[in-house]
Amino acid sequence: MKVHFISRLALIALAGLALSPLCRAQSQLVGEWLGTVKAGDTSLRVAWHVAAARDGSITSTIDNLDQRIYGLPVSSMTVKGDALTLTLDTVRVLDGDTINIRGAFMGTINADATEIHGSWVQGQTLELDMKRVSLQAAMNAVAQSQLGGDWQGTLSAGGAQLRLILHVMAAKDWGLTATFDSVDQGVNGVPVTAISLKDSKLTFTVDAAHITYEGAVDKDATEIDGTWTQGQPFELNFKRAAATPPPAAAKPAAPSDIDGSWTGTINTGTTELHLIFKIVNTQDGLTAQMQSPDQSPVWIAASSVTRVGGTLIISMQGIGAGFEGAISGDLGSINGSFTQGNVKLPLVLNRAKD
């Protein structure tokens, strides 16, 4: 039998707390709590659920959300004044191994019982602070922990088969963040504007490309059946996939005469948006990234960059956009247009000063 210590980073899934008589000090903790264990550069999110039973006893559970470990029984819970102590000594089968998980939490409850500041001890002492949250927030946190990871699906549109990979990650505010790759278009890291999960219903939007998605997550969080809408609706079902490594970086080459940053402004009729392009030459040819700082700090990689004589063409298929312009003789500006969907707007890029 193995002893499961923090070195394996599967520390906390405290659940099914042993029944104990309900006292006033313990009753103040009934509710939902969320917190984070900090272990060096790694953070593990924790959800603690405390409930009062009809017979005057209490039960509580704590889930290790990021490692999806749920339902381990805690040996004891003690509250003396503002001091809380939890101990854990239980056996669990994880990844085919029988693990003995032992540890303890010691914390201090604040005056209005909304925060607990303390430490988890399991071979070493690690900071663990928890805050009281709503039931819905706790339920969302658990559901979102089950959704995190990579998902793959195939979109059938206009006779084309486009493989998509959705990367779902936990956000700092206990919500979700995501990007997606369009494998067959060579587009990676397209930022998802907003994503949420409620009652097994996943929704996300990509505002820059006018994309919406709505799907139902199955009970085992292994499949999502839904609809991708971009101008018109298309069926798109996702299945959980193995984590995909990031694409290999292109090998550098001698800079071209247009390498560097270029800036410009488009007028949409209702607002002005600043755009920044970074152009870099590589052994595989020119590459580019674009940022719209008025909308997002995220950089969007171009799917292709082509230079034909004095004309530069940049395509960003992931957001349905592109730029085409004429490079000036003094290499100080590129006069052209920015296109997204059916909208074409004039755009002059000027070389940014270092």
Buried (B, 14 or more C-beta within 10 A) or exposed (E): EEEBBBEBBBBBBBBEBBEBEBEEBBBBBBBBBBBBBEBEEEEBBBBBBBEBEEEEBBBBBBBBBBBBBBEBBBBEBEBEEBEBBBBBEBEBEBEEEEBEBBBBBBBEBEEEBEBBBBBBBBEEEBEBBBBBBEEEBBBBBBBBBBBBBBBBBBBEEEEEEBEBBBBBBBEEEBBBBBBBBBBBBBBBBBBBBBBEBEEBEBBBBBBBBBBBBBBEBEEEBEBBBBEBBBEEEBEBBBEBBEEEEEEEEBEEBEEBEBBBBBBBBBEEEEEEBEBBBBBBBBEEEBBBBBBBEEBEEBBBBBBBBEBEEEEBBBBBBBBBBBBBBEBBEEEEBBBBBBBBEEEEBEBBBBBEEE
